[in-house]
Amino acid sequence: MEISKTGLPDVLILKPRRFFDSRGSFVELFSERTFAKTGFETRFIQENQSVSIETGTIRGLHFQLPPAAQSKLVRVARGSILDVAVDLRRGSPTFGRWIAETLSAKEGEQILIPRGFAHGFCTLEPETEIVYKVDSFYAPECESGFIWSDPDLKIDWPVDESAVVLSEKDAKLGLFKDFVTPFVFEEASR
């Protein structure tokens, strides 16, 4: 597995090896032994799937608050997305900054987003399917997020504002400037 750093410490891109032959291909999507090479310690306990029918669908920016904060390992099973992570950790040198990575089913990249980051994505193709593992169960009382078009974050989404497809819930999310973060940056041991 290739492990690459991003512009935000602790957010990693993982690219599993693919093996091809005359029948098609094989890839090991997840292995605890291989995942341990990231230096990230967690145990994934739930796997989720979302399917977005239209190009330009934005989901997020989402996160869960403590005590149900979640790390995510995200991959695209069909289609492609622009995946975004925002650092919410007080004291982090990258607090309030975001990165965007293109993930596709064709290339097979995965993004590891630790606790203390908001997450969102925009579909780049119709019928895009996302599968992601989390290390804490869904807790509706702990869910939170920011509006995709937050003026302070200034995320460069690949879709015109008039063409964005949103859920009612995501359209009503709050602003980054009003958020008092419970997340604290801790120097990584790796």
C-alpha positions in Angstrom: 0.0 0.0 0.0 1.2 3.5 -0.9 0.8 6.0 2.0 1.0 9.7 1.1 0.8 12.8 3.3 -1.5 15.7 2.5 -1.3 19.4 3.4 -2.9 18.6 6.7 -0.9 16.6 9.3 -2.5 13.3 10.1 -4.8 13.2 7.0 -3.4 10.5 4.7 -4.0 9.2 1.3 -3.8 5.4 1.1 -3.6 3.6 -2.2 -3.9 -0.2 -2.0 -2.1 -2.3 -4.6 -4.1 -3.7 -7.4 -3.3 -7.0 -9.1 -4.5 -7.5 -12.7 -4.8 -10.6 -14.9 -7.0 -11.7 -17.8 -10.1 -12.0 -15.6 -9.9 -8.4 -14.2 -8.3 -7.3 -10.9 -8.0 -7.9 -7.2 -7.4 -5.5 -4.4 -7.1 -5.9 -0.6 -9.2 -2.9 0.5 -8.4 -3.2 4.2 -6.1 -5.2 6.4 -5.3 -4.4 10.0 -1.7 -5.5 9.4 -1.2 -3.2 6.4 -3.2 -0.3 8.0 -0.8 -0.5 11.1 1.9 0.8 8.8 0.2 4.2 8.7 1.1 4.6 12.4 -2.6 5.5 13.1 -4.1 3.5 15.9 -7.8 2.9 15.8 -10.4 0.1 15.4 -13.1 0.6 12.8 -16.4 -0.6 14.0 -19.0 0.5 11.4 -19.0 0.8 7.6 -21.4 3.2 5.8 -22.3 3.6 2.2 -23.8 6.6 0.4 -25.0 6.8 -3.2 -25.4 10.2 -4.9 -27.5 10.3 -8.0 -26.4 13.6 -9.5 -23.0 15.2 -10.3 -22.5 18.2 -8.0 -24.0 16.6 -4.9 -22.3 17.9 -1.8 -22.5 16.1 1.5 -21.0 17.8 4.5 -19.1 19.3 6.0 -19.8 16.8 8.8 -18.3 15.6 12.0 -19.3 14.1 15.4 -18.5 15.8 18.6 -17.0 14.0 21.6 -17.7 11.6 23.1 -18.7 10.1 19.8 -16.1 11.8 17.6 -15.2 9.6 14.5 -12.2 8.9 12.4 -13.1 7.9 8.8 -11.5 5.8 6.1 -13.2 6.8 2.9 -13.1 5.3 -0.6 -15.1 5.5 -3.8 -16.7 2.3 -5.0 -18.2 3.9 -8.1 -17.6 7.3 -9.8 -15.4 10.0 -8.3 -15.5 12.8 -5.8 -13.6 15.8 -4.5 -13.1 14.9 -0.9 -12.5 17.7 1.7 -11.1 17.7 5.2 -11.0 20.7 7.5 -8.8 20.8 10.6 -10.8 21.6 13.8 -8.1 21.0 16.4 -7.5 23.9 18.6 -3.7 24.6 18.8 -3.0 22.9 15.5 -0.7 24.8 13.1 -3.3 24.0 10.4 -6.4 24.9 12.4 -9.2 26.1 10.1 -7.4 25.0 6.9 -8.7 22.5 4.5 -7.4 20.1 1.9 -9.2 18.7 -1.1 -8.3 15.4 -2.8 -9.8 13.7 -5.8 -10.8 10.1 -5.1 -12.1 7.7 -7.8 -13.1 4.1 -8.1 -10.8 3.8 -11.0 -7.7 4.8 -9.1 -8.7 3.2 -5.8 -7.4 5.9 -3.4 -8.7 6.1 0.2 -8.4 9.0 2.5 -7.9 8.7 6.3 -9.5 11.5 8.2 -8.8 11.4 11.9 -11.1 12.7 14.7 -11.0 16.5 15.0 -11.6 17.1 11.3 -14.8 18.0 9.4 -15.4 16.0 6.3 -17.4 16.6 3.1 -17.3 15.7 -0.6 -18.7 16.7 -4.0 -19.6 14.1 -6.6 -17.8 14.5 -9.9 -19.9 11.9 -11.7 -23.5 10.7 -11.6 -24.4 7.6 -9.5 -21.3 8.0 -7.3 -21.0 5.5 -4.5 -18.9 6.2 -1.3 -18.0 3.5 1.3 -16.4 4.5 4.5 -15.4 2.9 7.8 -15.7 4.8 11.1 -14.3 4.1 14.5 -17.3 5.3 16.6 -20.9 4.5 16.2 -23.3 7.1 14.7 -24.7 9.3 17.5 -27.3 11.8 16.3 -27.0 13.8 19.5 -23.3 14.4 18.7 -23.6 15.2 15.0 -22.5 18.7 13.8 -21.1 20.4 10.8 -20.6 23.6 8.7 -22.3 24.9 5.6 -20.5 23.8 2.5 -20.2 27.4 1.3 -18.8 28.8 4.5 -17.3 32.3 3.7 -14.4 31.9 6.1 -13.3 28.5 4.9 -13.5 29.5 1.2 -13.5 25.9 -0.1 -12.9 25.7 -3.8 -15.8 23.3 -4.8 -15.9 22.1 -8.4 -19.5 23.1 -8.9 -21.4 26.3 -9.5 -23.4 27.4 -6.4 -26.6 27.4 -8.5 -26.0 23.7 -9.5 -25.2 22.2 -6.0 -27.4 19.4 -4.8 -27.8 19.4 -1.0 -30.0 17.8 1.6 -32.3 20.1 3.6 -30.2 19.3 6.7 -26.9 20.2 5.0 -28.4 23.5 3.7 -29.0 24.6 7.3 -25.6 23.9 8.8 -23.9 26.6 10.8 -20.7 28.7 10.2 -17.2 27.9 11.2 -16.7 31.2 12.9 -19.5 30.3 15.4 -18.0 27.0 16.3 -16.2 26.5 19.6 -14.1 23.4 19.1 -13.8 20.7 21.7 -11.0 19.1 19.6 -7.4 19.7 20.8 -4.2 19.2 18.7 -1.8 16.7 20.1 1.6 16.3 18.6 1.7 13.0 16.6 4.0 10.3 17.9 4.8 9.1 14.5 
